[in-house]
Amino acid sequence: MNINTTKIISLLFFIFSAFYLYTAYQIQVFAFDENAPFNARTFPIYLGYAGLFFSGLKLILPDPNTIKVEHKSLEYKKTGILILIAIIYGATILKVGYFLTTSLFLFASYYFLGERRWIFNVFIILSICCCLYVSPTRHS
């Protein structure tokens, strides 16, 4: 068997899925919800089995023609900046607040990804923030 980066990543995802499945079975559910067809464990368990299945398939099946990627053409700087922005977002959301932090996060992300249309950015950011903020609090 030829070991390449795809197989290594598939193996890591298989291990991650196995750990995820193990922790999914540890989720506590209410006594009256134990035998229900859908409870707090149902989706995580199915997700763990799906991860095991697809990563196992990727490990077992032969790879098609691999694509050679030049690492010089990849944009590591933008990826690093996005990760830094996401870390700052996660660290400040509780202190600053959802609406302002999410707006700044999305605006900075769009800016570093090359979107320079300011009116479009403001419209999209406000739409996303308002929809995500209002939808869970809507009562019927």
N, C-alpha and C positions, 0 to 999 in steps of 0.2 A: 504494500500500500504506500502510495506516495503522500508524504506529509507536506502540506503547504499551509499558507496562512488561513485559507478557508476552512480546512479541516481542524486547525487549532482553534479557531474562533467557534466552530460548531461544537467542538468538544467542551470548550469553556461554557457555551450556552447550554449544553446538555447538563453539565454539572450545576450551573445556576438554576436550571429548570427543576432538577432533582431536589435541590435545597429549597426552592420555592414551593414545590409540591409537599415536601416534608413539613414546612412551616404552615402551609395551607390546612393540613390536617390538624394542626395545633390550635386553630382558631376556635375560640369558645363561642358556643351558641346557647341560646336559652333552652331550657328543658322542654318546653312546649314546641320548640322549633326544630328539635333534633331530627324527627322523622318527616319533616316537611319536604316537599319536592324541591323547593328552592329556599336556601337559607344563606347565611353569611359566608359559608365555606364553598358553596356550589361553584361560583364563577372562578375563584382562585384555584380550585382543584382542576376544573376543566382547562384552565389556562396553563397550569403546570403540566398536565398530560399532553396538551397540544405542543408545548415547548419541547418536551421530551420526544414526541413523535417527529416533529419537523427537523429538529437538530439531529436526531438519529438517522433520519432519511438522508440528510446532508452528509453525515459521516459515512454511511454505507454506500450510497450511490456514487458512481464515478463522476468526476468533474468534467464539464464541457471544456472547450478550449478556454484556457485562462487568458485574461487580458493583462497585458503588461502596462503598468501605470508608472509614469515618470514622477518621482516624488518632488521634483523641482516645480512641476506645474500645479501641485496642490497648494492650497492656501492655508497654511498652518497658523499664520498670524491671525486671520479672521476667526478661525476656530478657537484659538486661545482667547481672543477678545470676547467671543460669545460665551465661552465657559466662565470667564471672569465676570461678565455682566450677569449671568445666571446666579453665580455665587453671591454677588452683591445684592441681587434681587431677593434671594432666599434669606440673607442676613438682615435685610432692612424692612421686609414686608410687615412684620409685627409692630415695629417701632414707628414707621412712617404712615402705614395704612395701605389698604389694598389698592384703592383707586389711583393714588399718586404714584405708588411704586410700580404698579403694573403698566401705567401709562409711560413712565420713564423707561422701564425695561423694554417695552415694545418699540418705543421711539428710538432708543439707542441701538437695539437689534436691527431695526430697519435701516438706520443710518449706516451702520458698519457693513451691512450686506449690500449697500449701494443704492438704496431707494432714496432719491433726493426730492421727490415731489411732496412738499410740505403740507399742502392742503389735503392731498390724498392720505398722507400719513396720519394727520390729525383726525380725519374722518374715520379711517379704519380703526385707529387706536380707541377713539371714544366709542365707536360702535361695539368693539370687542369688550371693552371694560364695562360698559353699561349692560350689555347682554349677559355677561358672566356674573355681574353683581346682582342684577335684578332677577334673573331666572330662578336661582335657588330659593329666593325669598318670596316668590309669588305664591299666594294662597288661593285655593279654589273654593 
